[in-house]
Amino acid sequence: MIDTGQRPTQVDLKVLSEGCDLLIIPAVPASLDTDGLVLRLQALYDIGTDRYRVLLTKVPPPPEPDGPQLRSALTAQGVPLFAVDIPRLKAFEKAAAAGVAVSDVDNPRAKRAWEAYKAAGKELCTHV
């Protein structure tokens, strides 16, 4: 797993896609983040790779529609997505502040946070 930063170049994406089994593209359902996602997906299309899947992260809870709306739009465009979403939870902030994995945070929602990442990992292992 490699963190590219917010704006990897097309050359970076080509090198990464050729050197891995699957690129995981995190996507936050927010307008500015979605603009960047569209550019990244276009770059992946331009280099001709299909070795990627989008993981929706920081998905707000209902009734906020941002997560389902982004999932629906990406699905309509044929973008490969993880079935699981990573919810927006304070437990992630607490984990980062403490310098630990979210599974080690003493917080009622930390288990839900960890379970979401475990589900993504399980999906990754069964579909790569």
NORRA-V831272 format. One record per pair of residues at least 12 apart in sequence whose ideal C-beta (glycine too) atoms are under 7 Angstrom apart, sorted by the first residue. I is the first residue (numbers start at 1). J is the second residue. D is the distance in whole Angstrom. If there is no record, write none. Layout:
# NORRA-V831272
[[I | J | D] [I | J | D]]
This chain:
# NORRA-V831272
[[2 | 16 | 7] [4 | 16 | 7] [6 | 36 | 6] [10 | 43 | 5] [10 | 46 | 7] [10 | 47 | 6] [13 | 43 | 5] [13 | 44 | 6] [13 | 47 | 6] [14 | 47 | 5] [17 | 47 | 7] [17 | 49 | 4] [17 | 51 | 5] [17 | 52 | 7] [20 | 51 | 7] [21 | 51 | 7] [21 | 128 | 5] [22 | 51 | 6] [22 | 52 | 7] [22 | 53 | 6] [22 | 128 | 5] [23 | 51 | 6] [23 | 52 | 4] [24 | 53 | 6] [24 | 55 | 5] [25 | 40 | 6] [25 | 52 | 6] [25 | 54 | 5] [25 | 55 | 7] [26 | 55 | 5] [26 | 57 | 5] [27 | 54 | 5] [27 | 55 | 7] [27 | 56 | 6] [27 | 57 | 7] [27 | 70 | 7] [28 | 57 | 6] [28 | 58 | 5] [29 | 56 | 6] [29 | 59 | 6] [29 | 66 | 4] [29 | 67 | 5] [29 | 70 | 4] [30 | 66 | 7] [34 | 70 | 6] [41 | 79 | 6] [52 | 80 | 7] [53 | 80 | 5] [53 | 81 | 6] [53 | 82 | 6] [54 | 74 | 6] [54 | 79 | 6] [54 | 80 | 7] [54 | 81 | 5] [55 | 82 | 5] [55 | 86 | 7] [55 | 120 | 6] [56 | 70 | 6] [56 | 71 | 6] [56 | 85 | 4] [56 | 86 | 7] [57 | 86 | 4] [58 | 86 | 7] [58 | 88 | 4] [59 | 85 | 4] [59 | 86 | 7] [59 | 87 | 5] [59 | 88 | 6] [60 | 88 | 5] [61 | 87 | 7] [67 | 85 | 6] [82 | 120 | 6] [82 | 123 | 6] [83 | 123 | 6] [84 | 116 | 6] [84 | 119 | 4] [84 | 120 | 5] [84 | 123 | 6] [86 | 116 | 5] [86 | 117 | 7] [86 | 120 | 7] [87 | 112 | 7] [87 | 113 | 7] [87 | 116 | 6] [89 | 109 | 5] [89 | 112 | 7] [89 | 113 | 5] [90 | 109 | 7] [91 | 105 | 5] [91 | 107 | 5] [91 | 109 | 5] [91 | 110 | 4] [91 | 113 | 4] [92 | 113 | 6] [94 | 107 | 6] [102 | 114 | 5]]
